[in-house]
Amino acid sequence: MSNNNDEMNLNKTAVESVDKVVEHLSATPIFNINHVVEWTGFTPRGAYKVVERMITLGLIAPHGETKEYGQEWIFREAEIRAEVDAERTSPDTINIVSVEYEKTGQSTKVDELGMREMQKRAYEKRNSKKLLIKAPPASGKSRALMFIALDKLKNQGLKKVIIAVPERGIGASFSDTDLTRHGFFEDWHIDDRNNLTNEDGLDDRSKVGAFLRFMEGDDQILLCTHATLRFAFDEVPVNKFNDCVLAIDEFHHASISETSRLGELLHNVMAASSVQIIAMTGSYFRGDTVPILTAEDEEEFDKVTYTYYEQLNGYSYLKTLGIGYHFYTGAYLDDGALSAVLDTRKKTIIHIPNVNSKESTLVGKLEEVARIFDLMGTWQSKDENEVDHILTADGRELKVANLVDDDPEHRKKLVKYLGTVARNDINGIDIIIALGMAKEGFDWPYCQHALTIGYRSSLTEIVQIIGRCTRDSYNKTHSQFTNLIVQPNGTNDDITISVNNMLKAITVSLLMEQVLAPSFTFTPRPSDGRKAKPGEVFVKGLKQPKNPKVKHILENDLEDLTAATLQNEQIQKAAAQGLTGDYVKHLQSKIIRERHPGLTDEEVEITRQYLATNLAFKTAEPVRGKDGDIKFIKLANRFVKIDELDINLIDSVNPFHHAFEVISKKVGSDTFRIIQNTIAGNRIDMKVEDALALVPQIKAFIVAHNGAHPSLHSGDKNEKLLAQAQAFLTAHRAKYEREKLTREQSHE
């Protein structure tokens, strides 16, 4: 949120008055002067001054017609949410994330060599021998690789470039490209015999012979799948990779796990040859938990990072993005489920659930596709490209791609059509139905709606699916991701599963919000009064990291720590019950110790403070002055002067607050009551160390309440937590005494 007015220097009283209003705006986003008088206790004249300040800050805007009397205003956050919600395909879809971008055009502009912003940033590191490019879908990673690879062959003396992609369909991203027309020194070309991603009827293992021929010959560029590369590693001596460039697309498919052959082989070839590595990914974790590289290997890589925020904010057409959830009952093919959110006028990718998932209808994947066809209209024909033609009830003919059918001939023709025709022709396809395909690396810029059935646990998968609809294109100003999830109702077991899936879905949304948010650097507030650098935020009470070990964690692992914290079930349950403070701090510290054993208590606390700050800022909204500096911050339902930001305030922020606030307003009262009761009924999953961490608070409570112990029946969440911890420790002590007595008796 930017502001061009100079009236940003508010005194403490003025900030507090704005804070009092902001506190009420989530519940009452449209308000008048009488509300402000009530919330602040000011006279109407004083209330109008508060309103003027908030307009200046960009927090609110006039709502409806301008009036001399009875004027209403709207919370800008709610206004953006309303704009995004207006683009939903169903009014019952709950957008937990609603984002508006500035359309600066920066990320799509090209320089004199034909490079976009991300590609230029990567090309500046073209001399690197080990390069890791982390950039979102649609940022142009494939073309960035073309630029770097050609330079290595032409100007750096490298002999060969081998590009590996996870599946054949992604090979189209590396098809022949005219680069000289835009100013580069050479065009991109791969001989057909060296494009091992072609659908020629051979499996990945059968293509190893062509790989061996390439390594022995004079050809310079080869494209293959990850699988072919794995098989080739078994046949090709490691020294053959000397003076070669090995480029791994969608690098998150490799990991240091012993079960990851690609990760193991990559480590071996790096250690035993002079191979140069270019690794590209849109999500730098595999399975969201296993690191790709050992810390030692990762240290050798130069890194180029281009954030999702930079990408989307710099588009020319896309203005808003919604990430939403739609609850349904019964089966997803029943009336009111998929049919309620599928708008056949929007270019849509539908991902059906895995046949083994809870959401599967058990009729078989091909029959599910046939029934989805029936929801769209009447099937007419299948053309020579394996595209299905369906006539809608209002007379439109839809072109639908069925990527669920894995018949080799069908898929070969259809994938070729999607890669050569549909990606360049807006009339080429209308709807794509997929199961495992059409995720990473799949390029369909016209896609407006990514519609996924069933909960997906992997952030990597969600990022990739959302990436299908966030490419910039003239046919859309809004992109929408909708996840269909079974509504919490039915038997107790079903309710618990559904609520837990909903909590996990919220977590994925928060993780996605983490990916979409601008990045900040956090620094203890300096005593010399220096001005913060761009993207830097000062925090009172934040401790300075003193040794290289902690600095390395904060520089390289903070985002993954944030993801691990949001995905932790104890954190989720505590946040769902509105708990903050010492217990959550203890859980955060425990996560840090598990990921980084050997840290001292002080090192853990320093790391935890930066983790908590990063968590809080992922859902924060900065207010900038004319000079671009952050002047204020909206944190949960608090409005704070940036100079007053301190670690205690940050520790009081529940990162799940906004998501539950949105859900409470959007789902029916009966459903939300079920959700609340289920969460309230979930006892905190407590271990001995967790309960012991609360003992000082229990003692303090007893002293403060004249000897009274915390009650399990209290309406105060934190008191109830202390009572649970005390009951847990009492039961644990009783169990210990029983076992001790049994042991003593057995020795008599």
C-alpha positions in Angstrom: 0.0 0.0 0.0 1.7 3.2 -1.2 0.9 6.8 -0.4 1.8 10.0 -2.2 0.7 12.4 0.5 3.2 14.0 2.9 0.9 13.8 5.9 2.4 10.6 7.3 4.0 11.9 10.5 1.3 11.0 13.0 1.9 11.5 16.7 1.2 8.7 19.2 -2.4 9.8 19.9 -3.2 9.9 16.2 -1.8 6.4 15.6 -3.8 5.0 18.6 -7.0 6.5 17.2 -6.4 4.9 13.8 -5.6 1.6 15.6 -8.9 1.8 17.4 -10.8 2.0 14.1 -8.7 -0.6 12.3 -9.5 -3.0 15.2 -13.2 -2.9 14.2 -12.9 -2.9 10.4 -12.7 -6.7 9.8 -16.2 -7.0 11.5 -17.5 -3.7 10.0 -15.7 -3.0 6.7 -18.3 -0.4 5.6 -18.9 2.3 8.1 -19.9 5.9 8.7 -18.8 8.7 11.0 -21.1 7.5 13.8 -19.1 4.3 13.9 -15.9 6.2 14.3 -17.4 8.3 17.1 -18.5 5.1 18.9 -15.1 3.3 18.4 -12.9 6.2 19.4 -15.0 8.2 21.8 -14.2 11.4 19.8 -16.5 14.2 18.8 -17.7 14.1 15.1 -15.1 16.7 14.3 -12.3 14.6 15.8 -13.7 11.5 14.1 -13.6 13.2 10.7 -9.9 14.0 11.3 -9.3 10.2 11.9 -11.1 9.4 8.7 -9.0 12.0 6.8 -5.8 10.4 8.2 -6.9 6.9 7.2 -7.7 8.1 3.6 -4.3 9.6 3.5 -2.8 6.4 4.7 -4.6 4.4 2.0 -6.4 2.3 4.6 -9.9 3.3 3.6 -11.7 4.8 0.6 -15.1 6.5 0.0 -17.9 3.9 -0.5 -20.8 4.7 -2.8 -21.8 8.1 -3.9 -20.0 11.1 -2.3 -22.4 12.8 0.1 -22.2 15.9 2.3 -24.0 14.0 5.0 -24.2 10.2 5.7 -21.0 9.4 3.7 -19.8 5.9 4.1 -16.2 4.5 3.7 -14.9 1.1 3.0 -11.8 -0.7 4.4 -9.5 -1.0 1.4 -8.6 -4.6 2.4 -12.3 -5.5 2.2 -12.7 -3.6 -1.1 -9.9 -5.7 -2.6 -11.4 -8.8 -1.3 -14.8 -7.8 -2.8 -13.1 -7.2 -6.2 -11.5 -10.6 -6.0 -14.7 -12.3 -4.8 -16.6 -10.9 -7.7 -14.5 -13.0 -10.0 -15.3 -16.3 -8.2 -17.2 -18.9 -10.2 -19.5 -19.5 -7.1 -20.5 -17.1 -4.3 -20.0 -19.9 -1.9 -16.2 -20.2 -2.6 -14.2 -18.8 0.3 -11.1 -16.8 -0.9 -8.7 -17.1 2.0 -6.1 -15.2 0.0 -7.1 -12.1 -2.0 -4.2 -10.2 -3.6 -4.1 -7.1 -5.8 -1.1 -6.2 -7.9 0.1 -2.9 -9.3 0.5 -4.0 -13.0 3.9 -2.3 -13.4 4.8 -4.2 -16.5 8.3 -4.6 -15.1 8.5 -8.4 -15.2 7.4 -8.7 -18.8 9.6 -5.9 -20.3 12.5 -7.0 -22.4 16.0 -5.4 -22.7 18.2 -5.0 -25.8 19.0 -8.7 -25.8 15.4 -9.8 -25.5 15.6 -10.7 -21.8 12.9 -10.2 -19.2 13.8 -9.0 -15.7 14.4 -12.5 -14.3 16.3 -13.7 -17.3 18.6 -10.7 -17.2 19.2 -11.4 -13.5 20.1 -15.0 -14.2 22.3 -14.1 -17.3 24.4 -11.9 -15.1 25.5 -15.1 -13.3 26.2 -16.9 -16.6 29.9 -17.6 -15.7 28.9 -19.5 -12.6 29.9 -23.2 -12.5 27.0 -24.1 -10.2 23.9 -22.0 -10.5 20.6 -22.3 -8.7 17.7 -20.3 -10.2 14.7 -20.1 -8.0 11.8 -18.4 -9.8 8.0 -18.9 -10.0 6.1 -20.5 -12.8 5.8 -18.3 -15.9 8.9 -16.2 -15.1 10.8 -17.5 -18.1 13.2 -20.0 -16.6 13.3 -22.1 -19.8 14.4 -19.1 -21.9 16.9 -18.0 -19.2 18.5 -21.4 -19.5 18.7 -21.0 -23.3 20.6 -17.7 -23.0 23.0 -19.1 -20.4 23.5 -22.5 -22.2 24.3 -20.8 -25.6 26.8 -18.4 -23.9 28.6 -21.4 -22.2 28.9 -23.2 -25.6 29.9 -20.1 -27.6 31.9 -18.1 -25.2 33.0 -20.2 -22.2 34.4 -23.3 -24.0 31.9 -25.9 -22.7 31.3 -28.8 -25.1 27.8 -30.0 -24.4 24.6 -29.0 -22.7 22.2 -31.7 -21.3 18.8 -30.5 -20.2 16.6 -32.8 -18.0 12.9 -32.2 -17.5 10.6 -34.3 -15.2 8.1 -35.3 -17.9 8.0 -35.3 -21.7 5.2 -32.8 -22.0 7.5 -30.1 -20.5 10.0 -30.6 -23.3 7.9 -28.2 -25.4 9.2 -25.4 -23.3 12.6 -25.9 -25.0 11.4 -26.0 -28.6 13.2 -24.0 -31.3 13.2 -20.3 -30.4 14.2 -17.2 -32.5 16.4 -15.3 -30.1 18.4 -13.2 -32.7 15.3 -11.3 -33.7 15.2 -9.8 -30.2 19.0 -9.0 -30.1 20.7 -12.1 -28.9 23.7 -13.6 -30.7 22.3 -17.0 -31.6 19.0 -18.8 -32.0 18.0 -21.8 -29.9 17.8 -25.2 -31.7 17.8 -28.9 -30.7 18.1 -31.5 -33.4 15.1 -33.8 -33.5 17.4 -36.8 -32.8 18.6 -35.2 -29.6 15.1 -34.3 -28.3 14.5 -37.4 -26.3 11.2 -36.0 -24.9 9.4 -36.7 -28.2 6.5 -39.0 -28.1 7.9 -41.7 -30.4 6.6 -44.8 -28.6 9.9 -45.6 -26.8 10.0 -45.5 -23.0 12.6 -43.5 -21.0 15.0 -46.4 -20.6 15.0 -47.2 -24.3 16.3 -43.7 -25.0 19.6 -44.3 -23.2 21.1 -45.5 -26.5 20.5 -42.1 -28.0 22.0 -40.5 -24.9 25.1 -42.6 -25.3 25.4 -41.7 -29.0 25.1 -38.0 -28.1 27.9 -38.2 -25.5 30.2 -39.9 -28.0 29.4 -37.5 -30.9 29.9 -33.8 -31.7 26.3 -32.6 -31.2 26.1 -30.0 -28.4 22.5 -29.9 -27.0 20.3 -32.7 -25.8 16.9 -32.7 -24.1 15.7 -35.7 -22.0 13.5 -36.6 -19.0 14.8 -37.0 -15.5 14.2 -40.7 -15.9 16.3 -41.1 -19.0 19.1 -39.1 -17.2 18.9 -41.5 -14.2 19.2 -44.5 -16.5 22.1 -42.9 -18.5 24.0 -42.3 -15.3 24.3 -46.1 -14.9 25.8 -46.4 -18.4 28.0 -43.3 -18.9 31.3 -43.0 -17.1 31.4 -40.0 -14.8 34.4 -38.5 -16.6 32.4 -38.1 -19.7 30.6 -35.3 -18.0 33.8 -33.2 -17.9 33.3 -29.8 -19.7 29.5 -30.4 -19.9 26.6 -28.4 -18.6 24.0 -30.4 -16.8 20.7 -28.4 -16.5 18.0 -29.8 -14.2 14.6 -28.3 -14.7 12.1 -28.5 -11.8 15.0 -29.3 -9.5 12.8 -30.0 -6.5 12.4 -33.6 -8.0 16.0 -34.2 -6.7 16.7 -34.5 -3.0 19.4 -35.8 -0.6 17.0 -38.5 0.5 18.4 -42.0 0.0 15.3 -42.9 -2.0 16.0 -40.1 -4.6 18.2 -41.6 -7.3 18.5 -38.3 -9.1 19.7 -36.5 -6.0 22.3 -39.2 -5.2 23.6 -39.3 -8.8 23.7 -35.6 -9.1 25.9 -35.5 -5.9 28.2 -38.1 -7.3 28.7 -36.5 -10.7 29.4 -33.1 -9.0 32.0 -34.7 -6.8 33.8 -36.7 -9.6 33.8 -34.5 -12.7 34.1 -30.9 -13.9 30.5 -30.8 -14.8 28.8 -27.4 -14.5 25.3 -27.4 -13.0 22.3 -25.2 -13.7 19.4 -26.0 -11.5 16.0 -24.4 -11.9 12.9 -24.6 -9.6 9.8 -22.8 -8.7 9.7 -24.4 -5.3 12.9 -25.2 -3.5 11.8 -28.2 -1.5 10.8 -31.7 -2.4 7.8 -33.1 -0.6 8.1 -29.8 1.3 10.3 -31.4 3.9 13.4 -33.0 2.4 16.2 -30.6 1.3 17.5 -30.9 -2.2 21.2 -30.5 -1.5 23.4 -31.1 1.5 24.5 -27.9 3.2 28.0 -28.5 1.9 26.8 -28.9 -1.7 24.5 -25.9 -1.5 27.3 -23.7 -0.4 29.0 -24.2 -3.8 26.0 -22.8 -5.7 25.5 -19.2 -6.8 21.8 -18.3 -6.3 19.5 -16.2 -8.4 16.1 -15.6 -6.7 13.1 -14.0 -8.4 10.0 -13.9 -6.1 6.4 -14.6 -7.0 5.6 -11.1 -5.8 8.1 -9.6 -8.2 6.7 -11.7 -11.0 3.0 -11.0 -10.5 3.4 -7.4 -9.4 5.3 -6.7 -12.7 2.6 -8.1 -15.1 0.9 -6.0 -17.7 -2.6 -7.6 -17.5 -3.1 -9.6 -14.3 -4.5 -7.4 -11.5 -5.9 -9.8 -8.9 -5.4 -13.4 -7.7 -7.8 -15.4 -5.5 -6.9 -18.6 -3.6 -10.1 -20.1 -2.4 -11.9 -23.2 -1.0 -15.3 -24.6 -1.8 -17.0 -27.0 0.6 -19.2 -29.7 -0.9 -21.2 -32.7 0.5 -21.5 -36.2 -1.0 -19.4 -36.9 -4.1 -17.8 -34.2 -6.1 -19.8 -35.2 -9.2 -23.1 -34.7 -7.3 -25.2 -31.6 -8.1 -23.9 -28.5 -6.2 -20.3 -29.6 -6.0 -18.1 -29.4 -9.2 -21.1 -28.1 -11.1 -21.4 -25.2 -8.7 -17.8 -23.9 -9.4 -17.2 -24.9 -13.0 -17.8 -21.9 -15.3 -17.2 -23.2 -18.9 -16.8 -19.7 -20.1 -13.5 -19.4 -18.3 -10.4 -21.2 -19.5 -10.0 -23.9 -16.9 -7.7 -26.7 -15.8 -9.5 -29.3 -13.7 -7.4 -31.7 -11.6 -9.4 -34.7 -10.5 -8.5 -36.5 -7.3 -6.2 -39.5 -7.1 -8.1 -42.8 -7.4 -6.9 -43.8 -3.9 -7.9 -40.5 -2.2 -10.9 -39.9 0.0 -12.5 -37.7 -2.6 -12.4 -40.3 -5.4 -15.8 -41.5 -6.5 -14.5 -45.1 -7.0 -16.1 -45.3 -10.4 -12.7 -45.1 -12.1 -10.9 -42.1 -13.5 -12.1 -42.4 -17.1 -15.8 -42.7 -16.0 -15.2 -39.6 -13.8 -14.1 -37.7 -16.9 -17.1 -38.9 -18.8 -19.4 -37.6 -16.1 -17.5 -34.3 -16.0 -18.2 -34.1 -19.8 -21.9 -34.6 -18.9 -21.8 -31.6 -16.5 -20.5 -29.5 -19.3 -23.0 -30.5 -22.0 -23.5 -33.1 -24.7 -20.4 -34.9 -26.1 -20.3 -34.4 -29.9 -17.0 -35.9 -31.3 -13.3 -36.4 -30.9 -11.1 -34.8 -33.6 -7.8 -35.8 -35.2 -5.9 -34.2 -32.4 -7.8 -36.3 -29.7 -9.6 -33.1 -28.6 -13.2 -33.8 -27.4 -15.9 -31.4 -28.6 -18.9 -30.8 -26.2 -22.0 -28.8 -26.9 -23.2 -26.7 -24.0 -26.9 -26.2 -23.1 -26.6 -22.6 -24.4 -25.2 -23.7 -27.8 -21.4 -23.1 -27.4 -19.0 -25.7 -28.6 -16.2 -26.5 -26.1 -12.9 -28.0 -27.0 -11.8 -30.2 -24.1 -8.4 -31.9 -23.5 -8.6 -35.2 -21.6 -5.1 -35.7 -20.1 -6.5 -38.3 -17.7 -6.7 -41.0 -20.4 -3.1 -42.4 -20.6 -3.5 -44.4 -23.8 -0.1 -43.8 -25.5 -1.5 -42.8 -28.9 -4.2 -40.6 -27.5 -1.8 -38.8 -25.2 0.9 -38.4 -27.8 -1.4 -36.6 -30.2 -3.1 -34.5 -27.5 0.2 -33.4 -25.8 1.6 -32.4 -29.2 -1.5 -30.3 -30.0 -1.5 -28.6 -26.6 2.3 -27.8 -26.9 2.2 -26.6 -30.5 -1.3 -25.1 -31.1 -3.2 -24.5 -27.9 -0.4 -22.7 -26.1 -0.3 -20.1 -28.9 -4.0 -20.0 -30.0 -6.6 -18.8 -27.5 -9.3 -20.7 -29.4 -7.2 -23.9 -29.4 -8.7 -25.3 -26.2 -11.3 -24.3 -23.6 -10.9 -26.8 -20.7 -8.3 -29.3 -19.7 -9.0 -32.3 -17.4 -5.9 -33.8 -15.8 -4.8 -36.1 -13.0 -1.0 -36.1 -12.7 -0.2 -33.9 -15.7 -0.7 -30.2 -16.5 1.2 -29.0 -13.4 4.8 -28.1 -13.4 6.2 -26.7 -16.6 2.9 -26.9 -18.5 2.4 -23.7 -20.5 -1.2 -22.6 -21.2 -1.1 -18.8 -20.8 -4.8 -18.3 -21.3 -5.8 -20.3 -18.3 -8.0 -18.3 -15.9 -9.1 -20.9 -13.4 -7.2 -23.8 -11.7 -9.9 -26.0 -10.2 -8.6 -28.8 -8.0 -10.7 -31.5 -6.4 -9.5 -32.8 -3.0 -7.0 -31.6 -0.5 -3.3 -31.4 -1.6 -0.7 -31.6 1.2 2.3 -30.5 -0.9 3.1 -26.8 -1.2 5.2 -27.6 -4.2 2.2 -29.2 -5.9 -0.1 -26.2 -5.0 2.5 -23.7 -6.2 2.8 -25.5 -9.5 -1.0 -25.9 -10.0 -1.6 -22.2 -9.2 1.2 -21.4 -11.6 -0.9 -22.7 -14.4 -3.3 -19.9 -14.1 -1.0 -17.0 -13.2 0.7 -16.5 -16.5 0.1 -12.9 -17.9 -2.3 -12.8 -20.8 -4.5 -10.3 -22.5 -7.6 -12.4 -21.9 -7.6 -12.0 -18.1 -7.2 -9.5 -15.3 -8.0 -12.1 -12.6 -6.7 -15.6 -11.9 -8.5 -18.0 -9.5 -7.4 -21.1 -7.7 -10.3 -23.1 -6.3 -9.9 -26.2 -4.2 -13.0 -28.4 -3.6 -13.0 -29.9 -0.1 -15.5 -32.2 1.6 -17.6 -30.2 4.0 -17.3 -31.1 7.7 -20.5 -33.1 8.5 -21.6 -36.7 8.9 -20.1 -39.1 11.4 -17.6 -37.9 14.0 -14.7 -39.5 12.2 -15.7 -37.9 8.9 -16.0 -34.5 10.6 -12.6 -34.8 12.2 -11.0 -35.8 8.9 -12.7 -32.9 7.1 -11.8 -30.3 9.7 -8.2 -31.6 9.8 -8.1 -31.3 6.0 -9.5 -27.8 6.2 -6.8 -26.8 8.7 -4.2 -28.2 6.4 -5.8 -26.4 3.4 -5.6 -23.2 5.4 -2.0 -23.9 6.1 -1.3 -24.4 2.4 -3.0 -21.0 1.8 -0.8 -19.3 4.4 2.3 -21.0 2.9 1.1 -19.7 -0.5 0.7 -16.3 1.0 4.3 -16.6 2.2 5.4 -17.3 -1.4 3.3 -14.4 -2.8 4.4 -11.8 -0.2 7.2 -9.3 -0.7 10.4 -10.3 1.1 11.8 -8.2 4.1 15.0 -8.2 6.0 14.7 -7.8 9.7 17.2 -6.0 11.8 17.4 -5.0 15.5 16.5 -1.3 15.9 19.8 0.5 15.7 20.7 3.1 18.4 22.3 5.5 15.9 19.0 6.4 14.3 20.1 5.3 10.8 17.5 5.0 8.0 16.3 1.6 7.0 17.5 0.3 3.7 14.9 -0.7 1.0 13.1 -3.9 2.2 14.6 -3.6 5.7 12.4 -3.5 8.8 13.7 -2.5 12.3 12.3 -4.4 15.3 12.7 -3.4 18.9 13.9 -6.2 21.1 15.1 -8.3 18.2 18.4 -9.9 19.1 21.4 -9.6 16.8 22.8 -12.9 15.5 26.3 -13.2 16.8 27.9 -16.2 15.1 28.1 -17.5 11.5 26.0 -20.6 12.3 22.9 -18.6 13.2 23.5 -16.1 10.4 23.6 -19.0 7.9 20.3 -20.3 9.2 18.6 -16.9 8.9 20.0 -16.4 5.4 19.3 -19.8 4.0 16.7 -21.6 6.0 14.3 -19.0 7.3 11.6 -19.5 4.7 11.8 -23.3 5.1 11.6 -22.9 8.8 8.5 -20.7 8.3 6.9 -23.4 6.1 7.8 -26.2 8.6 6.2 -24.1 11.5 3.0 -23.5 9.6 2.8 -27.2 8.7 3.4 -28.4 12.3 0.2 -30.0 13.7 0.8 -28.7 17.2 1.2 -25.2 15.9 -2.0 -25.6 13.8 -4.1 -26.8 16.7 -2.8 -24.1 19.0 -3.4 -21.4 16.4 -6.9 -22.7 15.6 -7.7 -22.3 19.3 -6.3 -18.7 19.3 -3.3 -19.5 21.5 -0.3 -17.2 21.4 2.5 -16.4 23.8 4.9 -18.7 25.6 3.4 -22.0 24.5 3.6 -21.1 20.9 7.2 -19.7 21.5 8.1 -23.1 23.0 6.7 -25.0 19.9 8.6 -22.7 17.6 11.8 -23.3 19.5 11.2 -27.1 19.4 10.9 -27.0 15.6 14.2 -25.1 15.4 15.9 -27.6 17.6 14.6 -30.5 15.5 15.9 -29.0 12.3 19.1 -27.6 13.7 20.3 -29.8 16.6 23.3 -28.5 18.6 22.2 -24.9 18.9 22.5 -23.3 22.3 19.3 -21.9 24.0 20.4 -18.4 23.1 21.0 -19.3 19.5 17.5 -21.0 19.4 15.8 -17.9 20.8 17.6 -15.6 18.3 16.5 -17.8 15.5 13.0 -18.1 16.9 12.6 -14.3 17.1 13.4 -13.9 13.4 11.1 -16.9 12.6 8.2 -15.3 14.5 8.8 -11.9 12.8 8.9 -13.6 9.4 5.6 -15.4 10.2 3.9 -12.2 11.3 5.0 -10.3 8.3 3.7 -12.8 5.8 0.1 -11.6 6.4 1.1 -8.0 7.4 0.3 -5.0 5.2 2.9 -2.2 5.1 1.8 1.4 4.5 4.5 3.4 2.6 5.2 7.1 2.5 5.9 9.2 -0.6 9.6 8.2 -0.4 8.7 4.5 -0.6 9.7 3.8 3.0 7.4 1.8 5.3 5.8 4.2 7.8 3.1 2.0 9.4 2.3 -1.7 9.5 -1.1 -3.4 9.7 -0.5 -6.5 11.7 -3.5 -8.8 12.2 -6.1 -6.3 13.5 -3.5 -3.8 14.8 -2.2 -0.6 13.2 1.3 0.2 14.4 3.8 2.9 13.6 6.8 1.1 12.2 9.0 2.9 14.7 7.0 1.2 17.5 7.3 -2.3 16.2 8.6 -4.7 18.8 9.1 -8.4 19.3 6.5 -8.7 22.0 3.8 -7.4 19.7 5.0 -9.8 17.0 4.8 -12.7 19.4 1.1 -11.9 20.1 0.2 -12.3 16.4 -1.6 -15.5 15.3 -0.8 -16.1 11.7 -4.0 -18.1 11.2 -6.2 -15.2 12.5 -7.1 -13.8 9.1 -8.0 -17.2 7.6 -10.4 -18.1 10.4 -11.9 -14.6 10.3 -12.7 -15.1 6.6 -14.1 -18.6 7.1 -16.3 -17.5 10.0 -18.0 -15.0 7.8 -18.3 -17.2 4.7 -19.4 -20.6 5.8 -22.9 -21.3 7.2 -23.3 -20.9 10.9 -24.0 -24.6 11.4 -20.9 -25.6 9.5 -18.7 -23.1 11.4 -20.1 -24.3 14.7 -19.1 -27.9 13.8 -15.7 -26.6 12.9 -15.4 -24.7 16.2 -16.6 -27.6 18.3 -14.3 -30.0 16.6 -11.3 -27.8 17.1 -12.3 -27.1 20.7 -12.7 -30.8 21.3 -9.2 -31.5 20.0 -7.0 -31.6 23.1 -3.7 -30.0 22.5 -1.3 -32.8 21.4 1.0 -32.3 24.4 4.3 -34.0 25.2 6.1 -34.0 28.6 8.5 -31.3 27.4 5.6 -29.1 26.2 3.8 -29.4 29.5 7.0 -28.7 31.5 7.6 -25.6 29.4 4.2 -24.2 30.8 5.1 -24.9 34.5 6.3 -21.3 35.1 3.1 -19.9 33.7 1.0 -22.3 35.8 2.8 -21.2 39.0 2.4 -17.5 38.0 -1.3 -18.1 37.4 -1.8 -19.7 40.9 0.0 -16.8 42.6 -2.0 -14.2 40.6 -5.3 -15.9 41.5 -4.7 -16.4 45.2 -4.0 -20.1 45.1 -6.7 -21.0 42.6 -5.6 -23.4 39.9 -6.4 -23.0 36.1 -9.7 -24.6 35.1 -10.3 -27.0 32.2 -13.8 -25.4 31.9 -12.5 -21.8 31.6 -13.6 -19.7 28.7 -10.1 -18.2 28.5 -8.1 -20.2 26.0 -4.8 -19.7 27.7 -6.1 -20.7 31.1 -7.6 -23.8 29.6 -4.2 -24.6 28.0 -2.5 -24.3 31.4 -5.2 -26.5 33.0 -4.6 -29.2 30.3 -0.8 -29.0 30.9 -1.4 -29.4 34.7 -3.8 -32.3 34.2 -1.3 -33.9 31.8 1.6 -33.6 34.3 -0.6 -34.8 37.2 -1.6 -37.9 35.2 2.0 -38.5 34.0 3.2 -38.3 37.6 0.5 -40.7 38.8 1.5 -43.1 36.1 5.1 -42.9 37.1 4.3 -43.5 40.8 2.2 -46.6 39.8 4.9 -48.0 37.7 7.5 -47.3 40.4 5.3 -49.1 43.0 4.9 -52.1 40.7 8.6 -52.4 40.2 9.3 -52.2 44.0 6.7 -54.9 44.7 8.1 -57.2 42.0 11.5 -57.0 43.8 10.1 -57.9 47.2 
